[in-house]
Amino acid sequence: MAIRAELEGNLTKNPEGKIVTIDGEQRPIVELRVFSDVGRKVGDRWEQDDERSSAVDVTIWSKSLGDAVLKHFRKGNRVLVTGGLHLNEYTDAQGAHHAGLRLGAESVALIPYRIESVAFAPSKREADAAEAS
C-alpha cells in the first residue's frame, strides 16, 4: 500500500505518453515530472528552500485522465496531483542503482497561475440542444 499524498508544483517538461507492457498486455500511460518547491521566509522575503524542494516522477494509469493531461497541460504549468506515493528503485542498463519518489496519480488539477484564458467545451445537454435545432 502506498502513502496517499498531495503534490503541488510546476511541470518540469511536457507530459509524455508511453506504452508499457504489463503481463503481456500493452497499456498506455502518461508520465510527468513535478518540481515541488518549498519556500521559507528569510528576513522580509520568501525564497526557495533547496533542502526541502524536490522533483517527483508521476505516472497516470487512467487513459481518460492521461488523455486530458496530454491535451491541456504543458511545461511550467502549476499542478496539484493526488495519489499513491512510493519509492521507485531500479538498476539501469549500465548497472547503476537509482532511487526516487514516484506518485501514481489519481487526479491532476491545473492551478490557474500564468493562464491567460480558459475555454469550456459545451455540456452534453448544450451539445444535444444545439444538434436538435
trRosetta pair geometry for C-beta under 8 A, 3 or more apart (Angstrom, degrees):
i j d omega theta_ij theta_ji phi_ij phi_ji
1 84 7.8 -121 179 -140 54 127
2 83 7.8 -2 106 142 144 73
2 84 3.0 87 79 -180 142 107
2 85 5.7 151 172 52 108 35
2 86 4.6 -85 -120 -51 102 101
2 104 6.7 158 5 26 172 114
3 84 6.9 124 60 -160 38 62
3 85 4.6 -40 71 62 96 96
3 86 7.1 153 19 -73 82 56
4 82 7.5 12 -176 -175 85 91
4 83 7.5 -135 -141 136 61 17
4 84 6.3 -42 -93 -97 51 58
4 85 7.5 108 -154 10 4 89
5 82 7.1 -173 93 -143 46 55
5 83 6.9 -21 57 68 77 52
5 84 7.4 91 18 -147 87 16
5 85 3.9 31 3 -23 139 128
5 103 6.2 -102 71 -118 120 118
6 80 6.4 -9 -172 -173 99 94
6 81 7.3 155 -157 81 49 46
6 82 5.1 -19 -101 -96 72 85
7 34 5.6 107 137 97 124 147
7 36 5.6 -94 -164 -77 87 129
7 56 5.6 -99 -143 60 151 151
7 58 7.4 -156 70 -80 149 121
7 80 7.3 157 80 -156 48 46
7 81 4.6 -17 61 61 101 96
7 82 7.6 177 18 -79 72 36
7 85 7.7 129 -49 -83 117 120
7 103 5.8 -119 -8 -44 144 168
8 36 6.3 94 73 -128 49 91
8 78 7.3 16 -176 -180 86 90
8 79 7.2 -167 -140 94 52 45
8 80 5.0 -13 -96 -103 85 76
8 81 7.8 177 -77 20 37 67
8 111 7.1 50 -148 -35 103 149
9 34 4.3 119 71 166 114 93
9 35 4.9 -159 170 85 130 42
9 36 3.8 -104 -57 -85 133 48
9 37 6.0 127 -127 2 94 69
9 56 7.5 129 31 28 147 101
9 78 7.3 -132 137 -143 17 66
9 79 7.0 -18 66 56 52 76
10 34 7.0 151 72 -153 27 66
10 35 5.4 -17 59 55 82 96
10 37 7.3 16 7 -7 100 113
10 76 5.9 -21 -171 -150 114 31
10 77 6.8 155 -149 78 67 34
10 78 5.6 -41 -90 -93 72 60
10 79 7.5 119 -119 14 25 79
11 14 7.3 62 145 -98 132 23
11 15 7.1 -62 -147 -51 142 74
11 32 5.9 -76 -125 -163 100 106
11 33 7.0 98 -159 71 61 58
11 34 6.2 -42 -93 -98 49 66
11 73 6.4 128 -45 163 159 109
11 74 7.0 168 75 113 143 29
11 75 5.3 -129 107 -123 103 37
11 76 6.3 -35 63 19 87 24
11 77 5.0 27 11 49 117 83
11 79 6.2 59 -46 -3 92 124
12 33 4.5 -49 43 99 114 108
12 34 7.1 -172 -10 -102 89 14
12 35 5.2 93 -63 -27 107 106
12 55 6.3 -1 -30 -129 150 122
12 75 6.8 -27 134 -140 19 91
13 16 7.4 4 115 -33 115 108
13 33 5.9 43 26 40 96 111
13 75 5.2 -25 -143 -96 22 111
14 73 7.7 146 -151 111 62 75
14 74 5.6 -26 -108 -142 86 59
14 75 5.1 -59 -53 -35 61 91
15 30 5.3 10 175 179 116 112
15 31 7.1 158 -160 76 67 41
15 32 5.2 -31 -106 -84 83 89
15 66 7.9 180 165 -158 136 69
15 69 5.1 140 -93 137 172 103
15 70 5.3 -124 97 -93 125 56
15 73 5.4 66 -17 83 124 112
16 30 6.9 152 77 -158 39 63
16 31 5.1 -22 64 60 94 92
16 32 7.8 168 21 -75 73 43
17 28 6.3 -13 -168 -167 101 104
17 29 7.4 159 -152 85 55 42
17 30 5.3 -33 -95 -100 63 77
17 66 6.8 105 -109 164 92 115
17 70 5.5 12 -51 -98 112 141
18 28 7.3 152 83 -154 40 57
18 29 5.4 -19 66 64 89 88
18 30 7.5 151 19 -100 74 28
18 31 6.2 19 4 -6 121 111
19 26 5.2 4 179 -172 111 108
19 27 7.1 153 -156 74 64 31
19 28 5.7 -39 -98 -95 69 59
19 29 7.7 146 -107 18 21 75
20 26 7.3 156 81 -149 32 58
20 27 5.7 -26 64 63 82 85
20 29 5.6 13 2 3 115 124
21 24 6.7 -1 -179 -124 103 14
21 25 6.9 153 -154 72 63 31
21 26 5.4 -34 -95 -91 72 64
21 27 7.7 145 -102 15 24 75
22 25 5.8 -32 70 63 71 85
22 27 5.8 -11 19 9 112 124
27 61 7.3 3 150 -153 132 84
28 63 5.8 74 69 -110 116 91
28 66 6.5 177 127 99 104 156
29 59 5.6 -17 -178 -167 128 96
29 60 6.3 150 -169 73 69 57
29 61 5.9 -26 -114 -100 93 52
29 66 6.6 -150 -167 -108 30 150
30 59 7.5 144 76 -160 48 48
30 60 4.2 -8 58 52 97 115
30 65 7.8 -136 34 108 132 77
30 66 3.6 166 -10 -144 121 99
30 69 5.5 142 130 75 160 126
30 70 5.8 -130 -116 -53 134 98
31 57 6.8 -20 -164 -170 101 95
31 58 6.9 146 -159 81 51 59
31 59 5.7 -19 -102 -102 74 66
31 60 7.6 -152 -70 18 29 78
32 57 7.5 149 82 -162 51 48
32 58 4.1 -14 63 62 98 113
32 60 7.2 55 -6 -20 106 104
32 69 7.2 -82 -58 168 127 141
32 73 7.7 -21 -106 119 128 145
32 79 7.8 -39 169 58 155 162
32 81 7.5 -175 78 -80 143 150
32 105 7.6 44 29 -37 123 144
32 108 7.6 120 -5 -119 161 145
33 55 5.7 8 178 -177 102 112
33 56 7.3 164 -156 79 57 38
33 57 5.7 -29 -103 -103 76 60
33 58 7.1 -176 -85 16 25 84
34 55 7.0 158 82 -154 39 62
34 56 5.3 -20 64 60 91 89
34 58 5.8 46 -6 -21 109 126
34 79 6.3 -100 -114 65 124 113
34 81 6.1 -148 -32 6 163 135
34 103 7.9 -26 33 33 126 133
35 53 7.0 28 174 171 87 104
35 54 7.6 -149 -148 117 60 24
35 55 4.9 -32 -97 -96 71 79
36 53 6.3 -168 97 -151 61 65
36 54 6.0 -1 55 61 97 63
36 55 7.5 165 15 -98 72 25
36 56 6.1 27 -10 -1 114 112
37 48 5.3 -60 -165 -127 109 110
37 53 4.7 6 -127 -127 49 126
38 48 7.1 96 69 -158 47 66
38 49 4.8 -49 98 54 95 109
38 52 4.1 -62 65 107 149 110
38 53 4.9 -154 22 -71 80 73
39 46 4.6 13 180 -179 130 113
39 47 6.7 149 -149 77 81 22
39 48 6.1 -60 -99 -99 63 41
39 49 6.4 132 -152 -7 12 91
40 46 7.0 154 76 -150 26 70
40 47 6.5 -30 62 65 75 70
40 48 7.9 50 18 164 80 12
40 49 4.3 78 -14 -62 114 114
40 52 7.8 106 -43 32 113 132
41 44 7.9 -14 -171 -134 99 13
41 45 7.4 160 -151 88 64 27
41 46 5.7 -44 -96 -95 59 68
42 45 6.1 -24 67 72 80 77
42 46 7.5 122 19 -124 76 19
42 47 5.3 -10 12 16 125 116
48 53 5.7 -6 -179 -35 103 152
49 52 4.4 14 111 35 119 106
49 53 6.0 148 80 -24 63 93
50 53 5.7 -56 -126 38 31 109
54 101 7.0 78 127 21 131 132
55 100 7.8 -24 92 -164 86 129
56 85 7.7 -45 -156 -128 137 107
56 100 7.6 171 -128 159 47 99
56 101 4.6 -47 -124 96 90 114
56 102 7.1 161 -178 -101 80 23
56 103 5.6 41 152 -10 124 111
57 88 6.8 -50 58 28 129 153
57 100 6.2 77 1 114 112 125
57 101 6.9 165 29 94 74 58
57 102 4.7 -27 79 -108 100 78
57 103 7.3 172 90 21 48 69
58 81 5.6 -66 -121 -169 147 166
58 83 7.6 115 -145 41 95 141
58 102 7.3 162 -89 -162 26 61
58 103 4.8 -21 -109 67 77 97
58 104 7.9 155 -159 -93 62 14
58 105 5.2 48 -178 -44 108 113
58 108 7.7 104 157 -92 149 120
59 102 6.4 18 -5 -179 105 109
59 103 7.5 177 25 85 66 48
59 104 5.6 -26 69 -111 95 61
59 105 6.7 -167 82 8 38 87
60 65 5.4 -135 -169 105 124 107
60 66 4.3 162 110 -83 123 86
60 69 6.1 154 -17 21 168 150
60 105 4.7 -31 -91 58 75 122
60 108 6.9 -49 -89 -23 127 132
61 66 7.6 -137 87 -45 5 123
61 104 6.5 2 -10 -162 115 100
61 105 7.8 170 10 58 70 72
62 65 3.9 56 86 21 119 110
62 66 6.1 172 85 -15 58 87
62 105 7.8 -98 20 97 102 89
62 106 7.8 79 -18 -140 131 41
63 66 5.7 -59 -143 41 27 113
63 67 6.2 30 159 -22 65 106
64 67 5.8 -50 -145 33 29 112
64 68 6.6 27 156 -16 61 106
65 68 5.8 -57 -151 37 32 110
65 69 6.3 30 153 -18 67 107
65 105 7.0 -157 134 115 142 113
65 107 7.2 -124 -130 -116 140 41
65 108 6.5 122 180 20 111 103
66 69 5.8 -57 -146 37 31 109
66 70 6.2 32 156 -19 66 106
67 70 5.8 -55 -147 37 29 112
67 71 6.3 26 156 -18 64 111
68 71 5.8 -60 -148 38 29 111
68 72 6.0 -15 170 14 67 117
69 72 6.7 -78 -132 52 22 84
69 73 4.8 -21 -166 16 68 129
69 108 5.5 31 -90 76 122 151
70 73 7.4 -26 -67 42 11 89
72 110 7.1 -86 131 -53 118 143
73 77 5.2 -111 -154 36 81 159
73 79 6.9 24 -136 -77 132 131
73 108 7.4 -42 -59 140 154 133
73 110 6.7 -156 -96 -87 93 108
74 77 5.6 113 59 -29 59 109
76 114 7.1 -70 144 93 110 155
77 110 6.0 -57 -179 -134 124 94
77 111 7.9 139 167 45 77 71
77 114 7.9 -144 -113 72 48 113
78 110 7.4 92 78 -169 62 57
78 111 4.0 -63 110 66 105 111
78 112 7.9 -61 63 27 111 12
78 113 4.5 46 11 36 139 117
78 114 7.4 121 -5 27 104 104
79 108 5.8 -14 -171 -170 126 90
79 109 6.5 146 -161 75 69 47
79 110 6.1 -41 -104 -104 75 44
79 111 6.3 -165 -93 2 18 90
80 108 7.5 155 79 -157 49 43
80 109 4.5 -13 58 59 97 103
80 111 5.9 93 -23 -51 95 106
81 103 6.0 108 124 112 126 145
81 105 5.2 -70 -163 -114 108 107
81 107 7.2 173 -149 90 47 55
81 108 5.1 -6 -104 -107 81 76
81 109 7.8 -167 -72 23 39 67
82 105 7.2 89 68 -148 41 65
82 106 5.5 -51 101 57 85 99
82 107 5.0 12 47 52 101 96
83 103 5.0 115 72 168 112 91
83 104 4.8 -145 160 88 129 55
83 105 4.5 -130 -34 -116 148 24
83 106 4.3 158 -96 -3 82 81
83 107 7.3 178 -54 26 86 56
84 103 6.9 158 79 -156 40 60
84 104 4.6 -2 56 48 94 106
84 106 7.6 83 -11 -32 76 107
85 101 6.2 -12 -166 -168 101 105
85 102 7.4 156 -150 83 54 40
85 103 5.0 -24 -95 -100 73 82
86 101 7.7 151 81 -152 29 61
86 102 6.0 -25 67 65 76 87
86 104 7.6 21 11 -11 106 101
87 99 6.1 -3 -179 -169 101 104
87 100 7.6 159 -154 85 62 21
87 101 6.6 -50 -104 -99 51 53
87 102 7.7 86 -167 20 10 85
88 99 6.9 159 83 -152 52 52
88 100 5.6 -22 60 68 98 70
88 101 7.0 86 12 -177 93 9
88 102 3.9 59 -34 -10 130 125
89 97 7.1 -8 -169 -171 95 93
89 98 7.1 167 -150 89 50 53
89 99 4.5 -10 -101 -101 81 89
90 97 7.8 168 93 -150 33 53
90 98 5.6 -13 64 60 76 97
90 99 7.9 156 19 -81 55 50
91 95 6.1 -12 179 -149 112 34
91 96 6.8 161 -154 77 66 33
91 97 5.5 -33 -98 -95 79 59
91 98 7.4 159 -97 16 27 77
92 95 7.1 -46 72 20 68 18
92 96 5.1 -2 38 55 109 87
92 98 6.3 59 -32 -11 100 121
105 108 5.4 8 -172 -53 141 99
110 115 7.6 79 152 -66 122 144
112 115 4.8 -77 -156 29 75 131
112 118 7.8 -49 -119 -53 121 130
115 118 6.6 35 152 -57 130 92
122 126 3.9 -125 -175 96 107 123
122 127 4.7 140 101 -58 121 81
122 130 6.9 -9 169 -3 171 139
123 126 4.7 95 51 8 77 102
123 127 6.9 -144 92 -4 39 88
124 127 5.7 -56 -145 39 31 111
124 128 6.1 32 155 -20 66 107
125 128 5.8 -54 -145 37 28 111
125 129 6.3 29 155 -19 63 107
126 129 5.7 -54 -145 36 30 110
126 130 6.3 29 156 -18 64 107
127 130 5.8 -54 -147 37 30 111
127 131 6.3 30 154 -19 63 108
128 131 5.7 -57 -148 37 30 112
128 132 6.3 30 154 -22 65 108
129 132 5.7 -55 -146 35 30 112
129 133 6.7 29 156 -23 63 105
130 133 6.1 -56 -152 29 31 109
